[in-house]
Amino acid sequence: MCPREPGREDGKSGARKYAATVDDGVLLEKLLVGDQDAFRLLVSRYHNSLVRVARYHVDSDAAAEDVAQDTWVAVLRGVHKFEGRSSFKTWLFKILVNRSRTAGSRDRRQVSLDPTSVEPTVAPSRFDGAGAWTDPPTPFDDLVSAHLDDEVVVRAIRDAVRELPEPQQAVVTLRDVEGLSTYEVSALLGLTDGNVRVILHRGRAKVRAALEGVVRGGLT
């Protein structure tokens, strides 16, 4: 079966809260006895991230969606073989990366970290001629304070992550959205720990800048 598009499941607020908090292990136990609702909850939780990470390896959004769908089919077929040596999340993304590497050419997506060619993490226009701040960053705690409600913050962050270029989108998704360790991200994407940290720093800077823009727009 093909999973429904995440974000379109019906249900009341109580069901949504349950879906957001129930542990993966509980859902796996239910899935093992054929509970399709448990499968739909896992799809709702992880599908968008799977598509974003797959996009790092393949050349189109459609191909990334196909790889994500194929990953869920593999989960259904192989869930009885899952031994719990890693988290379900890590196992899921390993399946995804293996399939996306097969579908796309990783060699076409080598990451250049030449310090002479990298983009600045902060816009140069925010400094004066002497290198001092003219427009300093807003403390992150202030960005997510009473200026915006939680729903607006979450939506702004998701939109910003979705707009990140590769490999920043994949790294930020795995590290900050899904909470994998730097070591796990390095292994999944074939990058060094140092590369992951640099890419993550740039991606976070862009997400922060986008969130600043939303906050300022909401205050005008």
CORPEGI-V322507 format. One record per residue. RES is the residue in three letters. OMEGA is omega in radians with two decimals (none if undefined). Layout:
# CORPEGI-V322507
RES/OMEGA  RES/OMEGA
This chain:
# CORPEGI-V322507
MET/3.11  CYS/-3.14  PRO/3.05  ARG/-3.14  GLU/-3.13  PRO/3.11  GLY/-3.11  ARG/3.08  GLU/3.08  ASP/3.08  GLY/-3.13  LYS/-3.06  SER/3.12  GLY/3.11  ALA/3.13  ARG/3.11  LYS/3.09  TYR/-3.13  ALA/-3.09  ALA/-3.00  THR/-3.07  VAL/-3.07  ASP/3.10  ASP/-3.12  GLY/3.10  VAL/3.12  LEU/3.11  LEU/3.12  GLU/3.12  LYS/3.14  LEU/-3.12  LEU/3.10  VAL/3.00  GLY/-3.14  ASP/-3.10  GLN/3.06  ASP/3.09  ALA/3.11  PHE/3.13  ARG/3.10  LEU/3.10  LEU/3.10  VAL/3.13  SER/-3.08  ARG/-2.94  TYR/-2.97  HIS/-3.11  ASN/3.11  SER/3.08  LEU/-3.13  VAL/-3.12  ARG/-3.14  VAL/3.10  ALA/-3.11  ARG/3.09  TYR/-3.03  HIS/-3.06  VAL/-2.93  ASP/-3.13  SER/3.08  ASP/-3.14  ALA/3.12  ALA/3.11  ALA/3.09  GLU/3.12  ASP/-3.14  VAL/3.12  ALA/3.10  GLN/3.13  ASP/3.11  THR/3.13  TRP/3.06  VAL/3.12  ALA/3.09  VAL/3.14  LEU/-3.11  ARG/-3.00  GLY/-3.05  VAL/3.13  HIS/3.13  LYS/-3.13  PHE/-3.02  GLU/3.10  GLY/3.11  ARG/3.00  SER/3.07  SER/3.06  PHE/-3.11  LYS/3.14  THR/3.11  TRP/-3.13  LEU/-3.11  PHE/3.03  LYS/3.07  ILE/-3.13  LEU/-3.09  VAL/3.11  ASN/-3.14  ARG/3.14  SER/3.07  ARG/3.08  THR/-3.09  ALA/-3.09  GLY/3.13  SER/3.13  ARG/-3.09  ASP/-3.14  ARG/-3.03  ARG/3.08  GLN/-3.04  VAL/3.08  SER/3.10  LEU/3.09  ASP/-3.08  PRO/3.12  THR/-3.07  SER/-3.08  VAL/3.12  GLU/3.07  PRO/3.12  THR/3.06  VAL/-3.11  ALA/3.13  PRO/-3.12  SER/-3.13  ARG/3.10  PHE/3.04  ASP/-3.08  GLY/-3.14  ALA/3.12  GLY/3.12  ALA/3.14  TRP/2.88  THR/-3.14  ASP/-3.05  PRO/3.12  PRO/3.04  THR/3.07  PRO/-3.02  PHE/3.12  ASP/3.12  ASP/-3.13  LEU/-3.06  VAL/3.13  SER/-3.07  ALA/-3.13  HIS/-3.08  LEU/3.03  ASP/-3.03  ASP/-3.10  GLU/3.12  VAL/3.14  VAL/-3.11  VAL/-3.14  ARG/3.14  ALA/3.14  ILE/3.13  ARG/3.13  ASP/-3.12  ALA/3.11  VAL/-3.13  ARG/-3.13  GLU/-3.13  LEU/3.02  PRO/3.00  GLU/0.08  PRO/-3.07  GLN/-3.12  GLN/-3.14  ALA/-3.10  VAL/3.13  VAL/3.12  THR/-3.09  LEU/-3.03  ARG/-3.01  ASP/-3.14  VAL/-3.08  GLU/3.02  GLY/3.07  LEU/3.14  SER/3.08  THR/3.12  TYR/-3.14  GLU/3.12  VAL/3.12  SER/-3.11  ALA/-3.10  LEU/-3.04  LEU/3.13  GLY/3.14  LEU/3.04  THR/3.09  ASP/3.13  GLY/3.11  ASN/3.13  VAL/-3.11  ARG/3.14  VAL/-3.14  ILE/3.13  LEU/3.13  HIS/-3.14  ARG/3.14  GLY/3.11  ARG/3.14  ALA/3.13  LYS/3.10  VAL/3.12  ARG/-3.14  ALA/3.12  ALA/-3.14  LEU/3.05  GLU/-3.14  GLY/3.11  VAL/3.14  VAL/-3.12  ARG/3.09  GLY/3.13  GLY/-3.11  LEU/-3.11  THR/none
